[in-house]
Amino acid sequence: MGIPRDSIGRVIGERVRAARRAREWTLDRLAERSGVSRRMVVNVESGEANPSIATLLRLAEALGIGLPSLVEPPADTGSRVTRTGEGAVLWSGDGGGRGVLVTGEDAPEVFELWEWTLAPGERHASEPHTAGARELLLVVDGEVVIEVGEETHALSAGDALRFDGSRPHAYRNDGGSRTRFCLAVLEPAAGAANKEGRQDG
């Protein structure tokens, strides 16, 4: 079973706090290392915030744990099924679009599988991931424009794109109908902060 949507903020907060305390970091230390304000860290840990994906990525990368460990049930040694509707909705657009983290693997090599929908006119901008990050995208329905640095790629259903996730990038729907695409993100260096945290924590 996935985490109920109405409790995902509380679960994320508990996991951020547990990871911070495991490293014996203060709130100020996590704020400094992540670039997230202390007030926001406090709000995330208390479950009162609705943090953006960018904020969650900064916290996860600083802690060296990866997004999946913040939003998925604890891993076990067997297979894990995510049923329809159980993924973690981490972004919602004004037109009804959604970014859903369906499943993933934690550090040292963070691997995420997403399902995205964008309503006409919606755009989601992503901050650069860690060095060496790569993204693979497959358009399932509709059309989507992918911005990677100064490049733009217009894709239709069935088209795929591989790109450097460590560059600024964005996904946008310039068409008149909803678009849906699957996205895989690999961050091979995301676990470096975890090792560093253990050494200097």
FISE-593952 format. One line per field, with one value per atom (N, C-alpha, C): chain; atom name; x, y, z. Coordinates in nm, 3 decimals. Example, Ala and Ser with C-alpha at 12.3 -4.5 7.8 and 13.67 -1.06 7.14 Angstrom:
BEGIN
mol: c(A  A  A  A  A  A) $
atom: c(N  CA  C  N  CA  C) $
c1: c(1.319  1.230  1.320  1.285  1.367  1.290) $
c2: c(-0.569  -0.450  -0.330  -0.225  -0.106  0.003) $
c3: c(0.780  0.780  0.780  0.708  0.714  0.787) $
//
This chain:
BEGIN
mol: c(A  A  A  A  A  A  A  A  A  A  A  A  A  A  A  A  A  A  A  A  A  A  A  A  A  A  A  A  A  A  A  A  A  A  A  A  A  A  A  A  A  A  A  A  A  A  A  A  A  A  A  A  A  A  A  A  A  A  A  A  A  A  A  A  A  A  A  A  A  A  A  A  A  A  A  A  A  A  A  A  A  A  A  A  A  A  A  A  A  A  A  A  A  A  A  A  A  A  A  A  A  A  A  A  A  A  A  A  A  A  A  A  A  A  A  A  A  A  A  A  A  A  A  A  A  A  A  A  A  A  A  A  A  A  A  A  A  A  A  A  A  A  A  A  A  A  A  A  A  A  A  A  A  A  A  A  A  A  A  A  A  A  A  A  A  A  A  A  A  A  A  A  A  A  A  A  A  A  A  A  A  A  A  A  A  A  A  A  A  A  A  A  A  A  A  A  A  A  A  A  A  A  A  A  A  A  A  A  A  A  A  A  A  A  A  A  A  A  A  A  A  A  A  A  A  A  A  A  A  A  A  A  A  A  A  A  A  A  A  A  A  A  A  A  A  A  A  A  A  A  A  A  A  A  A  A  A  A  A  A  A  A  A  A  A  A  A  A  A  A  A  A  A  A  A  A  A  A  A  A  A  A  A  A  A  A  A  A  A  A  A  A  A  A  A  A  A  A  A  A  A  A  A  A  A  A  A  A  A  A  A  A  A  A  A  A  A  A  A  A  A  A  A  A  A  A  A  A  A  A  A  A  A  A  A  A  A  A  A  A  A  A  A  A  A  A  A  A  A  A  A  A  A  A  A  A  A  A  A  A  A  A  A  A  A  A  A  A  A  A  A  A  A  A  A  A  A  A  A  A  A  A  A  A  A  A  A  A  A  A  A  A  A  A  A  A  A  A  A  A  A  A  A  A  A  A  A  A  A  A  A  A  A  A  A  A  A  A  A  A  A  A  A  A  A  A  A  A  A  A  A  A  A  A  A  A  A  A  A  A  A  A  A  A  A  A  A  A  A  A  A  A  A  A  A  A  A  A  A  A  A  A  A  A  A  A  A  A  A  A  A  A  A  A  A  A  A  A  A  A  A  A  A  A  A  A  A  A  A  A  A  A  A  A  A  A  A  A  A  A  A  A  A  A  A  A  A  A  A  A  A  A  A  A  A  A  A  A  A  A  A  A  A  A  A  A  A  A  A  A  A  A  A  A  A  A  A  A  A  A  A  A  A  A  A  A  A  A  A  A  A  A  A  A  A  A  A  A  A  A  A  A  A  A  A  A  A  A  A  A  A  A  A  A  A  A  A  A  A  A  A  A  A  A  A  A  A  A  A  A  A  A  A  A  A  A  A  A  A  A  A  A  A) $
atom: c(N  CA  C  N  CA  C  N  CA  C  N  CA  C  N  CA  C  N  CA  C  N  CA  C  N  CA  C  N  CA  C  N  CA  C  N  CA  C  N  CA  C  N  CA  C  N  CA  C  N  CA  C  N  CA  C  N  CA  C  N  CA  C  N  CA  C  N  CA  C  N  CA  C  N  CA  C  N  CA  C  N  CA  C  N  CA  C  N  CA  C  N  CA  C  N  CA  C  N  CA  C  N  CA  C  N  CA  C  N  CA  C  N  CA  C  N  CA  C  N  CA  C  N  CA  C  N  CA  C  N  CA  C  N  CA  C  N  CA  C  N  CA  C  N  CA  C  N  CA  C  N  CA  C  N  CA  C  N  CA  C  N  CA  C  N  CA  C  N  CA  C  N  CA  C  N  CA  C  N  CA  C  N  CA  C  N  CA  C  N  CA  C  N  CA  C  N  CA  C  N  CA  C  N  CA  C  N  CA  C  N  CA  C  N  CA  C  N  CA  C  N  CA  C  N  CA  C  N  CA  C  N  CA  C  N  CA  C  N  CA  C  N  CA  C  N  CA  C  N  CA  C  N  CA  C  N  CA  C  N  CA  C  N  CA  C  N  CA  C  N  CA  C  N  CA  C  N  CA  C  N  CA  C  N  CA  C  N  CA  C  N  CA  C  N  CA  C  N  CA  C  N  CA  C  N  CA  C  N  CA  C  N  CA  C  N  CA  C  N  CA  C  N  CA  C  N  CA  C  N  CA  C  N  CA  C  N  CA  C  N  CA  C  N  CA  C  N  CA  C  N  CA  C  N  CA  C  N  CA  C  N  CA  C  N  CA  C  N  CA  C  N  CA  C  N  CA  C  N  CA  C  N  CA  C  N  CA  C  N  CA  C  N  CA  C  N  CA  C  N  CA  C  N  CA  C  N  CA  C  N  CA  C  N  CA  C  N  CA  C  N  CA  C  N  CA  C  N  CA  C  N  CA  C  N  CA  C  N  CA  C  N  CA  C  N  CA  C  N  CA  C  N  CA  C  N  CA  C  N  CA  C  N  CA  C  N  CA  C  N  CA  C  N  CA  C  N  CA  C  N  CA  C  N  CA  C  N  CA  C  N  CA  C  N  CA  C  N  CA  C  N  CA  C  N  CA  C  N  CA  C  N  CA  C  N  CA  C  N  CA  C  N  CA  C  N  CA  C  N  CA  C  N  CA  C  N  CA  C  N  CA  C  N  CA  C  N  CA  C  N  CA  C  N  CA  C  N  CA  C  N  CA  C  N  CA  C  N  CA  C  N  CA  C  N  CA  C  N  CA  C  N  CA  C  N  CA  C  N  CA  C  N  CA  C  N  CA  C  N  CA  C  N  CA  C  N  CA  C  N  CA  C  N  CA  C  N  CA  C  N  CA  C  N  CA  C  N  CA  C  N  CA  C  N  CA  C  N  CA  C  N  CA  C  N  CA  C  N  CA  C  N  CA  C  N  CA  C  N  CA  C  N  CA  C  N  CA  C  N  CA  C  N  CA  C  N  CA  C  N  CA  C  N  CA  C  N  CA  C  N  CA  C  N  CA  C  N  CA  C  N  CA  C) $
c1: c(0.084  0.000  0.087  0.042  0.114  0.075  0.135  0.103  -0.022  -0.125  -0.245  -0.208  -0.274  -0.239  -0.257  -0.356  -0.380  -0.276  -0.190  -0.088  0.054  0.070  0.204  0.294  0.236  0.317  0.372  0.289  0.334  0.444  0.426  0.525  0.658  0.652  0.775  0.845  0.768  0.827  0.896  0.832  0.892  1.021  1.023  1.142  1.257  1.224  1.329  1.389  1.304  1.352  1.437  1.392  1.468  1.605  1.609  1.737  1.829  1.774  1.856  1.913  1.829  1.876  1.976  1.958  2.053  2.193  2.201  2.330  2.375  2.289  2.315  2.332  2.249  2.249  2.143  2.172  2.072  1.985  1.875  1.792  1.872  1.956  2.039  2.136  2.190  2.285  2.218  2.100  2.028  1.989  1.947  1.911  2.031  2.145  2.267  2.308  2.308  2.354  2.258  2.129  2.030  1.997  2.024  1.983  1.835  1.772  1.631  1.628  1.541  1.537  1.505  1.554  1.528  1.379  1.306  1.162  1.094  1.138  1.079  1.113  1.237  1.275  1.186  1.164  1.078  0.936  0.885  0.750  0.738  0.842  0.841  0.841  0.929  0.939  0.812  0.740  0.617  0.497  0.519  0.411  0.315  0.352  0.263  0.285  0.398  0.429  0.377  0.360  0.333  0.452  0.567  0.691  0.688  0.757  0.769  0.864  0.861  0.954  1.097  1.122  1.258  1.304  1.216  1.252  1.280  1.195  1.216  1.347  1.378  1.503  1.623  1.616  1.728  1.749  1.640  1.653  1.705  1.648  1.690  1.837  1.879  2.019  2.113  2.075  2.159  2.175  2.067  2.069  2.124  2.136  2.189  2.096  1.964  1.871  1.782  1.770  1.687  1.539  1.466  1.322  1.244  1.273  1.191  1.184  1.294  1.292  1.207  1.174  1.089  0.941  0.904  0.761  0.711  0.801  0.756  0.759  0.681  0.689  0.830  0.872  1.005  1.028  1.147  1.180  1.199  1.169  1.200  1.286  1.311  1.403  1.333  1.200  1.127  1.083  0.991  0.935  0.836  0.814  0.720  0.629  0.501  0.403  0.342  0.333  0.259  0.133  0.019  -0.108  -0.150  -0.239  -0.293  -0.347  -0.304  -0.350  -0.268  -0.168  -0.088  0.040  0.077  0.199  0.186  0.300  0.302  0.287  0.178  0.155  0.239  0.346  0.437  0.427  0.346  0.321  0.180  0.111  -0.022  -0.026  -0.074  -0.082  -0.217  -0.225  -0.349  -0.459  -0.420  -0.518  -0.554  -0.497  -0.526  -0.416  -0.305  -0.191  -0.130  -0.055  0.005  0.141  0.230  0.356  0.354  0.355  0.341  0.469  0.532  0.646  0.590  0.600  0.536  0.616  0.746  0.832  0.977  1.069  1.209  1.298  1.426  1.530  1.608  1.654  1.723  1.873  1.946  2.091  2.160  2.280  2.368  2.335  2.267  2.225  2.074  2.028  1.885  1.823  1.716  1.646  1.498  1.436  1.295  1.216  1.092  1.000  0.878  0.849  0.741  0.635  0.512  0.407  0.359  0.366  0.328  0.208  0.118  0.014  0.020  0.006  0.003  -0.122  -0.199  -0.314  -0.263  -0.344  -0.303  -0.257  -0.141  -0.087  -0.003  0.000  0.079  0.227  0.310  0.456  0.512  0.605  0.676  0.826  0.890  1.034  1.103  1.213  1.288  1.427  1.471  1.608  1.703  1.827  1.923  1.940  1.951  1.979  2.129  2.173  2.315  2.393  2.523  2.609  2.597  2.586  2.575  2.433  2.335  2.195  2.149  2.068  2.014  1.863  1.793  1.649  1.610  1.514  1.458  1.308  1.254  1.114  1.045  0.926  0.844  0.706  0.664  0.532  0.428  0.327  0.221  0.103  0.059  -0.055  -0.024  -0.072  -0.062  0.076  0.104  0.231  0.289  0.421  0.488  0.616  0.652  0.777  0.871  0.991  1.091  1.199  1.224  1.332  1.450  1.566  1.689  1.795  1.825  1.914  1.852  1.927  1.877  1.805  1.802  1.740  1.591  1.512  1.373  1.347  1.268  1.235  1.084  1.020  0.876  0.852  0.779  0.758  0.609  0.578  0.441  0.433  0.311  0.290  0.379  0.451  0.543  0.685  0.708  0.844  0.912  1.044  1.122  1.239  1.289  1.401  1.490  1.620  1.719  1.793  1.810  1.879  1.952  2.036  2.120  2.037  2.005  1.922  1.994  2.125  2.198  2.192  2.125  2.102  1.960  1.938  1.802  1.708  1.590  1.498  1.354  1.265  1.123  1.040  0.917  0.822  0.700  0.651  0.536  0.443  0.317  0.213  0.162  0.203  0.159  0.034  -0.011  -0.123  -0.258  -0.361  -0.497  -0.557  -0.480  -0.533  -0.430  -0.478  -0.392  -0.282  -0.163  -0.054  -0.013  0.036  0.082  0.214  0.310  0.440  0.498  0.582  0.655  0.798  0.854  0.987  1.068  1.187  1.280  1.398  1.436  1.546  1.650  1.774  1.885  1.983  2.011  2.109  2.219  2.323  2.426  2.509  2.512  2.595  2.517  2.389  2.305  2.347  2.410  2.451  2.576  2.642  2.768  2.746  2.633  2.605  2.587  2.533  2.514  2.649  2.743  2.877  2.945  2.931  2.993  2.933  2.800  2.733  2.781  2.811  2.858  2.998  3.079  3.217  3.225  3.140  3.158  3.044  2.945  2.824  2.851) $
c2: c(-0.120  0.000  0.125  0.231  0.357  0.441  0.558  0.650  0.727  0.732  0.810  0.955  1.012  1.147  1.250  1.229  1.327  1.324  1.223  1.215  1.222  1.246  1.243  1.352  1.471  1.577  1.539  1.473  1.430  1.324  1.230  1.123  1.180  1.272  1.335  1.407  1.480  1.552  1.460  1.348  1.252  1.195  1.167  1.107  1.206  1.331  1.433  1.451  1.461  1.479  1.360  1.238  1.119  1.116  1.151  1.150  1.258  1.373  1.482  1.441  1.384  1.345  1.231  1.140  1.030  1.082  1.199  1.261  1.357  1.371  1.463  1.606  1.643  1.778  1.861  1.989  2.083  2.126  2.193  2.249  2.348  2.427  2.524  2.455  2.341  2.268  2.216  2.160  2.110  2.226  2.336  2.452  2.502  2.508  2.555  2.461  2.330  2.234  2.218  2.242  2.222  2.349  2.465  2.590  2.619  2.546  2.567  2.647  2.745  2.829  2.745  2.791  2.720  2.713  2.821  2.822  2.712  2.696  2.593  2.454  2.434  2.304  2.270  2.369  2.348  2.311  2.383  2.357  2.220  2.180  2.047  1.940  1.953  1.851  1.841  1.950  1.948  1.901  1.885  1.841  1.952  2.076  2.189  2.250  2.219  2.279  2.191  2.253  2.180  2.207  2.142  2.178  2.144  2.227  2.202  2.083  2.031  1.924  1.973  2.099  2.154  2.152  2.190  2.189  2.047  1.952  1.813  1.759  1.794  1.749  1.806  1.933  1.994  1.925  1.899  1.831  1.689  1.616  1.478  1.471  1.560  1.558  1.596  1.692  1.730  1.614  1.539  1.425  1.299  1.301  1.185  1.067  1.093  0.981  0.963  1.064  1.049  1.064  1.115  1.136  1.010  0.895  0.777  0.745  0.766  0.731  0.827  0.943  1.038  1.007  0.942  0.931  0.788  0.690  0.553  0.474  0.365  0.276  0.220  0.183  0.127  0.008  0.002  -0.106  -0.237  -0.346  -0.477  -0.551  -0.675  -0.748  -0.806  -0.798  -0.856  -0.752  -0.793  -0.703  -0.608  -0.494  -0.398  -0.348  -0.362  -0.319  -0.186  -0.091  0.033  0.027  0.018  0.009  0.146  0.144  0.268  0.357  0.482  0.577  0.579  0.491  0.486  0.568  0.619  0.698  0.829  0.888  1.013  1.132  1.207  1.327  1.440  1.479  1.579  1.713  1.719  1.846  1.846  1.958  1.976  2.109  2.108  2.231  2.298  2.424  2.500  2.444  2.375  2.319  2.174  2.119  1.980  1.881  1.930  1.841  1.791  1.680  1.621  1.559  1.566  1.494  1.389  1.261  1.152  1.069  1.060  0.971  0.832  0.747  0.616  0.518  0.513  0.423  0.466  0.404  0.441  0.359  0.383  0.320  0.430  0.402  0.501  0.499  0.589  0.603  0.468  0.445  0.548  0.594  0.514  0.559  0.574  0.699  0.725  0.710  0.633  0.607  0.627  0.715  0.751  0.726  0.680  0.665  0.751  0.843  0.939  0.920  0.959  0.975  1.120  1.190  1.330  1.350  1.439  1.490  1.642  1.706  1.851  1.893  1.982  2.038  2.143  2.181  2.285  2.411  2.462  2.584  2.563  2.443  2.420  2.400  2.440  2.425  2.393  2.299  2.269  2.283  2.372  2.392  2.315  2.248  2.169  2.228  2.237  2.279  2.166  2.201  2.096  1.994  1.868  1.762  1.754  1.655  1.639  1.609  1.635  1.612  1.467  1.448  1.314  1.262  1.340  1.296  1.286  1.185  1.165  1.142  1.186  1.166  1.101  1.010  0.943  0.968  1.017  1.057  0.992  0.939  0.880  0.943  1.000  1.062  0.952  0.945  0.845  0.900  1.021  1.085  1.232  1.286  1.429  1.472  1.600  1.661  1.738  1.741  1.813  1.875  1.990  2.056  2.046  1.997  1.984  2.090  2.169  2.269  2.213  2.209  2.165  2.271  2.352  2.465  2.556  2.581  2.666  2.586  2.453  2.368  2.350  2.329  2.290  2.170  2.076  1.955  1.937  1.940  1.918  1.770  1.705  1.561  1.528  1.422  1.372  1.232  1.180  1.045  0.945  0.865  0.765  0.813  0.946  0.999  0.985  0.974  0.962  1.059  1.096  1.188  1.146  1.150  1.131  1.262  1.310  1.438  1.445  1.547  1.571  1.641  1.568  1.623  1.719  1.735  1.830  1.971  1.986  2.118  2.165  2.297  2.345  2.291  2.246  2.190  2.212  2.200  2.223  2.143  2.114  2.042  2.134  2.149  2.238  2.182  2.219  2.176  2.299  2.313  2.426  2.392  2.268  2.224  2.252  2.200  2.224  2.108  2.000  1.885  1.838  1.760  1.710  1.621  1.628  1.540  1.453  1.336  1.244  1.182  1.179  1.118  1.051  0.952  0.882  0.933  0.944  1.000  0.916  0.877  0.806  0.898  0.910  0.997  0.913  0.921  0.852  0.955  0.949  1.040  0.956  0.921  0.833  0.894  1.027  1.092  1.134  1.103  1.155  1.101  0.987  0.930  0.991  1.079  1.138  1.218  1.289  1.369  1.280  1.161  1.068  1.027  0.995  0.958  1.075  1.193  1.312  1.344  1.327  1.355  1.265  1.139  1.046  1.083  1.138  1.170  1.294  1.395  1.521  1.548  1.456  1.479  1.490) $
c3: c(0.000  0.000  0.000  -0.072  -0.072  0.048  0.058  0.166  0.127  0.214  0.182  0.151  0.052  0.008  0.118  0.205  0.309  0.420  0.421  0.526  0.471  0.342  0.284  0.340  0.369  0.428  0.564  0.644  0.777  0.766  0.673  0.656  0.607  0.510  0.461  0.576  0.657  0.769  0.868  0.900  0.992  0.937  0.808  0.748  0.734  0.703  0.698  0.837  0.938  1.076  1.120  1.088  1.127  1.059  0.931  0.859  0.912  0.945  1.001  1.137  1.223  1.356  1.350  1.252  1.237  1.206  1.144  1.113  1.223  1.325  1.436  1.387  1.290  1.236  1.306  1.323  1.371  1.252  1.284  1.177  1.093  1.159  1.087  0.992  1.036  0.953  0.827  0.841  0.723  0.632  0.691  0.610  0.530  0.594  0.527  0.414  0.441  0.342  0.225  0.249  0.143  0.067  0.126  0.064  0.084  0.176  0.211  0.341  0.350  0.469  0.594  0.708  0.834  0.860  0.831  0.852  0.770  0.644  0.560  0.611  0.657  0.713  0.832  0.919  1.036  0.990  0.891  0.842  0.776  0.703  0.640  0.748  0.846  0.951  1.034  1.048  1.126  1.042  0.913  0.825  0.788  0.818  0.791  0.654  0.589  0.460  0.347  0.230  0.107  0.016  0.045  -0.024  -0.173  -0.250  -0.393  -0.416  -0.537  -0.572  -0.556  -0.595  -0.583  -0.438  -0.344  -0.202  -0.155  -0.193  -0.153  -0.210  -0.335  -0.395  -0.320  -0.284  -0.210  -0.076  -0.005  0.125  0.108  0.010  -0.012  -0.052  -0.141  -0.186  -0.073  0.009  0.123  0.221  0.240  0.332  0.267  0.134  0.062  0.062  0.063  0.073  -0.048  -0.134  -0.253  -0.224  -0.322  -0.306  -0.270  -0.332  -0.299  -0.151  -0.079  0.063  0.145  0.089  0.160  0.144  0.033  0.003  -0.015  -0.022  -0.044  0.086  0.093  0.209  0.223  0.342  0.361  0.269  0.212  0.118  0.193  0.125  0.179  0.077  0.100  0.012  -0.110  -0.115  -0.227  -0.328  -0.414  -0.512  -0.444  -0.509  -0.453  -0.565  -0.547  -0.647  -0.602  -0.696  -0.671  -0.754  -0.688  -0.758  -0.810  -0.908  -0.963  -0.852  -0.851  -0.750  -0.623  -0.611  -0.488  -0.494  -0.612  -0.623  -0.545  -0.513  -0.436  -0.530  -0.515  -0.596  -0.537  -0.606  -0.553  -0.625  -0.731  -0.798  -0.853  -0.837  -0.894  -0.966  -1.089  -1.168  -1.152  -1.191  -1.179  -1.267  -1.377  -1.468  -1.441  -1.335  -1.300  -1.333  -1.387  -1.414  -1.285  -1.296  -1.176  -1.209  -1.112  -1.118  -1.008  -1.047  -0.952  -0.950  -0.834  -0.817  -0.794  -0.897  -0.893  -0.808  -0.831  -0.754  -0.774  -0.701  -0.715  -0.625  -0.641  -0.559  -0.490  -0.369  -0.289  -0.317  -0.247  -0.260  -0.237  -0.291  -0.346  -0.488  -0.568  -0.700  -0.698  -0.690  -0.681  -0.819  -0.827  -0.952  -0.927  -1.007  -0.987  -1.114  -1.098  -1.210  -1.183  -1.276  -1.261  -1.370  -1.337  -1.437  -1.428  -1.542  -1.547  -1.638  -1.598  -1.687  -1.680  -1.795  -1.802  -1.878  -1.821  -1.889  -1.989  -2.087  -2.181  -2.109  -2.148  -2.088  -1.964  -1.909  -1.787  -1.821  -1.725  -1.738  -1.601  -1.597  -1.472  -1.497  -1.421  -1.432  -1.320  -1.354  -1.257  -1.241  -1.118  -1.094  -1.137  -1.169  -1.206  -1.094  -1.132  -1.035  -1.013  -0.937  -0.909  -1.037  -1.033  -1.150  -1.195  -1.326  -1.382  -1.393  -1.347  -1.353  -1.499  -1.526  -1.660  -1.650  -1.752  -1.757  -1.890  -1.881  -1.998  -1.996  -2.107  -2.112  -2.232  -2.210  -2.315  -2.311  -2.424  -2.432  -2.459  -2.373  -2.385  -2.463  -2.428  -2.496  -2.518  -2.629  -2.654  -2.698  -2.675  -2.715  -2.598  -2.590  -2.483  -2.538  -2.484  -2.520  -2.400  -2.425  -2.318  -2.340  -2.238  -2.242  -2.164  -2.229  -2.162  -2.189  -2.088  -2.111  -2.216  -2.325  -2.433  -2.542  -2.528  -2.630  -2.601  -2.707  -2.691  -2.781  -2.732  -2.807  -2.803  -2.919  -2.930  -2.957  -2.867  -2.875  -2.883  -2.957  -2.969  -2.911  -2.900  -2.846  -2.917  -2.838  -2.891  -2.902  -2.897  -2.902  -2.766  -2.769  -2.645  -2.650  -2.534  -2.523  -2.408  -2.431  -2.324  -2.310  -2.185  -2.169  -2.034  -2.024  -1.907  -1.800  -1.692  -1.586  -1.495  -1.512  -1.429  -1.487  -1.601  -1.661  -1.623  -1.617  -1.592  -1.701  -1.663  -1.761  -1.718  -1.815  -1.789  -1.889  -1.848  -1.932  -1.948  -2.071  -2.091  -2.199  -2.184  -2.278  -2.351  -2.477  -2.559  -2.640  -2.635  -2.718  -2.655  -2.719  -2.673  -2.597  -2.577  -2.504  -2.400  -2.306  -2.198  -2.255  -2.194  -2.233  -2.115  -2.145  -2.039  -2.083  -1.991  -2.022  -1.899  -1.925  -1.819  -1.818  -1.700  -1.685  -1.587  -1.629  -1.541  -1.513  -1.387  -1.345  -1.272  -1.318  -1.252  -1.200  -1.069  -1.008  -0.943  -1.020  -0.965  -0.853  -0.844  -0.743  -0.620  -0.613  -0.504  -0.368  -0.362  -0.235  -0.176  -0.251  -0.203  -0.076  -0.068  0.051  0.173  0.153  0.263  0.322  0.233  0.280  0.349  0.288  0.345  0.481  0.492  0.619  0.729  0.697  0.800  0.845  0.753  0.788  0.875  0.842  0.914  1.012  1.018  1.098  1.243) $
//
